[in-house]
Amino acid sequence: MQNSESLSAMVYNLVGRLLGPYYRRVLFPSHARLPDRNNATSSKPVQWPTKDDFGSRLHVIEYEDKEPVPKIMTEHKLFVYIHGRARSANRSIHLRRDGSPDTVHNLLGFGTVLGVNLPGYEESPLTDGKLKNAERDTIMAARDLSVLLYQEAEARGIRMKDIVIVGVSIGMYMSLCLASRLQQASVVLIVPPADLETVPYSVRGISLRPLIPWAARHAYPSNMDVIEDYKTTGFDGVAFLRQHGEKLRGNLHIFTAKDDKFVPQDAGERLRKAFVESRDGFKHARTAELGALGHEARPSREEWRELFQGWAQNI
């Protein structure tokens, strides 16, 4: 029996090693990594505060909507929008497939929105151009991005507690990394996975569910030193919050969706629980179900307004 289990583990480990590169490409699809040449009038690059090399590690833009967006009377905020796996920051200003506005357009009604191209997407490079460095680069980029945001907030007269980091899907990981640096900023996660090992994938219609944990571990190994006290977690948000959740002092709000075929139903609650348990004392952390269905569901402008009003009233 024991020999049989050992043999199974060896087989799964071997197959996981073979699937690791495929898994990386699923998270960083080639069509999303190409620059969007049709978006020049919708955004402008943000200047980095120093001339050293870390400004070249991450591409940050400020969105400029082509049509005026009615402003909603709330405290002016600075949003940092971090896209998911299928849509770069540059593409996120475009209308969605059904013609409705995406998250960025709705956020422009509440303040200034900066978009971040994750390492490996469009103009944000990866170390040596290799996908296997994506998590390491994400952790380092979050550190560098925090420097820029401190400067931007001061220049715009925005308090640190009025910075809101908005992460969509796999953008969850950089959002948490950045929040651990800024500390006072709040975080909104939209349909986030809790980790990679529970995210279902298939190849040509064949489910990889039994192999996913092994593929994820080989795609992005955990517990590797990166900088200071930051180690890789394999893009595991729960593990990251257990390590660094005590640094996050702002609000955490997680939007989930019914009929999400990409993210397990309990992912939002697992992240919320890890955040709350990361330190003693009160933490304002909640999950809420979106009115729209599926992994492409996004908060409406009214759902954003209700969220910010609740924060202001400390609900």
C-alpha positions in Angstrom: 0.0 0.0 0.0 2.8 2.4 1.0 4.7 1.6 -2.2 1.6 2.2 -4.3 1.1 5.6 -2.7 4.8 6.5 -3.2 4.6 5.4 -6.9 1.4 7.5 -7.4 3.2 10.5 -5.8 6.1 10.0 -8.2 3.9 9.9 -11.2 1.9 13.0 -10.2 5.2 14.8 -9.4 6.6 13.9 -12.9 3.4 14.9 -14.7 3.3 18.1 -12.6 6.8 19.0 -13.6 5.9 18.5 -17.3 2.7 20.6 -16.9 4.4 23.5 -15.0 5.4 25.5 -18.1 1.9 25.0 -19.5 0.4 26.3 -16.3 2.5 29.5 -16.5 1.3 30.2 -20.0 -2.3 29.8 -18.8 -1.7 32.5 -16.2 0.1 34.7 -18.7 -1.6 34.1 -22.1 0.3 35.3 -25.1 -2.5 37.5 -26.5 -2.6 39.5 -23.3 1.2 40.0 -23.2 1.2 41.9 -26.5 1.2 45.7 -26.4 -2.1 47.4 -27.2 -1.3 49.8 -29.9 -4.9 51.1 -30.1 -5.1 52.7 -26.7 -2.8 55.7 -26.9 -5.6 58.2 -26.4 -7.0 56.4 -23.3 -4.0 56.6 -21.0 -0.6 58.2 -20.4 2.5 56.8 -18.7 3.2 57.7 -15.1 6.7 59.1 -14.5 8.8 57.2 -11.9 10.2 59.2 -9.0 13.9 58.3 -9.6 16.0 57.5 -12.6 17.3 54.1 -11.4 16.3 50.9 -13.0 13.1 50.0 -11.0 11.0 52.2 -13.2 11.7 50.0 -16.1 10.4 46.9 -14.2 6.8 48.0 -14.2 4.5 49.9 -16.6 2.1 52.2 -14.9 -0.5 54.4 -16.7 -3.1 57.0 -15.7 -6.4 56.5 -17.4 -8.0 59.3 -19.4 -11.5 58.4 -20.4 -12.5 59.5 -23.9 -16.0 60.5 -22.6 -16.6 62.6 -19.5 -17.5 60.4 -16.5 -20.0 61.9 -14.0 -18.3 62.4 -10.7 -20.0 60.9 -7.6 -19.7 63.0 -4.5 -17.4 61.0 -2.2 -13.9 61.6 -0.8 -11.6 61.8 -3.8 -9.6 58.5 -4.0 -6.6 57.3 -5.8 -7.2 53.8 -7.3 -4.5 51.4 -8.3 -6.1 49.0 -10.8 -4.4 45.6 -11.2 -5.8 43.5 -14.0 -6.5 39.8 -14.3 -5.0 37.1 -16.6 -6.9 37.9 -19.8 -6.9 41.7 -19.8 -3.9 44.0 -19.5 -4.0 47.4 -17.9 -4.1 49.1 -21.3 -7.0 47.0 -22.6 -9.0 47.5 -19.4 -10.3 50.9 -20.5 -12.1 49.4 -23.5 -15.8 48.4 -23.3 -16.5 44.8 -22.5 -17.8 42.2 -25.0 -21.4 43.0 -24.1 -20.7 46.8 -24.6 -20.8 47.6 -20.9 -18.1 49.6 -19.2 -15.4 47.7 -17.4 -14.2 48.3 -13.8 -11.8 51.2 -14.7 -14.6 53.3 -16.3 -16.8 52.9 -13.2 -13.9 53.8 -10.9 -13.2 57.0 -12.8 -16.4 58.4 -11.3 -14.9 58.2 -7.8 -11.3 59.5 -8.4 -8.1 59.1 -10.2 -7.2 55.6 -11.6 -3.7 54.3 -12.2 -3.4 51.0 -14.1 -0.5 48.6 -13.6 0.6 46.1 -16.2 1.6 43.0 -14.3 5.1 41.6 -14.9 4.9 39.7 -18.1 2.1 41.8 -19.6 2.6 44.3 -22.3 5.4 46.8 -21.4 6.1 45.3 -17.9 9.0 43.0 -18.5 10.0 39.8 -16.8 13.5 39.1 -15.5 15.3 37.4 -18.4 12.0 37.3 -20.2 11.0 34.1 -18.4 7.6 33.4 -17.0 9.1 31.3 -14.2 10.3 34.6 -12.7 6.7 36.1 -12.6 6.1 35.7 -8.8 9.5 37.0 -7.9 9.1 40.0 -10.2 5.6 40.6 -8.8 6.9 40.9 -5.2 9.8 43.2 -6.3 7.5 45.3 -8.5 5.1 45.8 -5.6 7.9 47.2 -3.5 8.9 49.6 -6.3 5.3 50.6 -7.0 4.8 51.6 -3.4 7.6 54.2 -3.8 5.8 55.7 -6.8 2.5 55.7 -5.0 3.8 57.5 -1.9 5.0 60.3 -4.3 1.8 60.3 -6.3 -0.4 60.6 -3.2 1.6 63.5 -1.8 1.7 65.3 -5.2 -2.1 65.0 -5.6 -3.0 65.8 -2.0 -4.5 62.4 -1.3 -4.2 60.7 2.0 -2.7 57.2 2.2 -6.0 55.9 3.6 -7.7 57.1 0.5 -5.6 54.9 -1.8 -7.7 51.8 -2.9 -6.0 48.9 -4.6 -8.3 47.0 -6.9 -7.2 43.6 -8.0 -9.1 41.5 -10.5 -8.8 37.7 -10.4 -5.1 36.7 -10.4 -4.3 40.5 -9.8 -5.1 39.5 -6.2 -1.5 38.6 -5.5 0.1 41.9 -6.5 -2.7 43.7 -4.7 -1.9 42.0 -1.4 1.9 42.5 -1.9 1.3 46.2 -2.6 -1.1 46.6 0.4 1.5 45.1 2.7 3.9 47.9 1.6 1.4 50.8 1.8 -0.3 49.5 5.0 -2.9 52.2 5.3 -4.4 51.6 1.8 -7.6 49.6 1.4 -7.9 46.6 -0.9 -10.8 45.4 -3.1 -10.5 42.0 -4.7 -12.8 41.0 -7.5 -13.5 37.3 -8.1 -10.0 36.4 -6.7 -8.6 32.9 -6.4 -7.3 32.0 -3.0 -4.4 30.1 -4.5 -3.5 28.4 -7.7 -3.8 24.8 -6.6 -7.6 25.0 -6.4 -8.2 26.7 -9.7 -9.6 24.3 -12.3 -8.0 24.1 -15.8 -8.5 21.8 -18.7 -6.6 20.9 -21.9 -8.8 20.5 -25.0 -11.8 19.8 -22.7 -10.0 17.3 -20.5 -10.0 18.3 -16.8 -6.6 18.6 -15.1 -8.1 18.8 -11.6 -6.1 15.9 -10.0 -2.9 17.3 -11.5 -3.4 21.0 -10.8 -1.7 21.1 -7.4 1.4 19.4 -8.8 1.5 21.6 -11.8 1.1 24.8 -9.7 3.9 23.8 -7.3 6.3 23.2 -10.3 5.1 26.4 -12.1 5.8 28.6 -9.1 7.6 27.0 -6.2 7.0 28.4 -2.7 9.3 29.4 0.2 12.0 31.0 -2.0 13.7 34.1 -0.7 13.0 37.2 -2.7 13.6 40.5 -0.8 13.8 41.3 3.0 11.3 39.0 4.7 9.3 38.2 1.6 9.3 34.7 0.3 7.4 33.2 -2.6 4.1 31.4 -1.8 3.3 30.1 -5.3 0.8 32.9 -5.9 -1.1 31.6 -2.8 -3.0 34.5 -1.3 -4.0 32.7 1.8 -0.3 31.8 2.5 0.7 35.4 1.8 -1.9 36.8 4.3 -0.8 34.4 7.0 2.8 35.8 6.5 2.0 39.5 6.0 -1.6 40.1 6.8 -0.7 42.0 10.0 0.8 44.8 7.8 -2.5 45.5 6.1 -4.3 48.1 8.2 -6.9 49.3 5.7 -10.2 47.8 4.7 -10.4 44.5 2.7 -13.5 43.9 0.6 -13.9 40.8 -1.6 -16.5 40.6 -4.4 -17.4 37.0 -5.3 -19.8 35.8 -8.0 -22.2 32.9 -8.3 -21.6 30.4 -11.2 -17.9 31.2 -11.2 -16.3 28.4 -13.2 -12.8 29.6 -12.6 -12.6 30.3 -8.9 -13.9 27.9 -6.2 -16.9 29.3 -4.3 -15.1 29.4 -1.0 -12.1 31.3 -2.3 -13.2 34.8 -1.0 -14.1 33.5 2.4 -10.7 31.7 2.7 -8.9 35.0 1.9 -11.1 37.0 4.3 -10.5 34.5 7.1 -6.7 34.4 6.6 -6.7 38.2 6.7 -8.8 38.4 9.9 -6.7 35.7 11.7 -3.4 37.3 10.7 -3.4 39.6 13.8 -5.4 40.2 17.0 -8.0 42.9 17.1 -10.6 44.3 14.7 -10.2 44.0 11.0 -12.7 45.5 8.6 -12.9 42.6 6.1 -16.0 41.4 4.3 -17.1 39.4 1.3 -20.1 40.3 -0.9 -21.7 38.5 -3.8 -22.0 40.5 -7.0 -25.3 40.9 -8.8 -23.8 39.7 -12.0 -22.9 36.0 -12.5 -19.7 34.2 -13.5 -16.0 34.9 -13.4 -16.5 37.9 -15.7 -18.8 39.6 -13.2 -17.8 43.1 -12.1 -19.2 45.5 -9.6 -21.7 48.1 -10.9 -21.2 51.7 -10.2 -24.0 51.4 -7.6 -22.2 48.6 -5.9 -19.0 50.7 -5.7 -21.0 53.6 -4.3 -22.5 51.5 -1.6 -19.1 50.0 -0.7 -17.5 53.4 -0.3 -20.4 54.8 1.7 -20.2 51.8 4.0 -16.5 52.5 4.6 -17.2 56.1 5.3 -19.8 55.2 7.9 -17.6 52.3 9.2 -20.3 49.8 8.5 
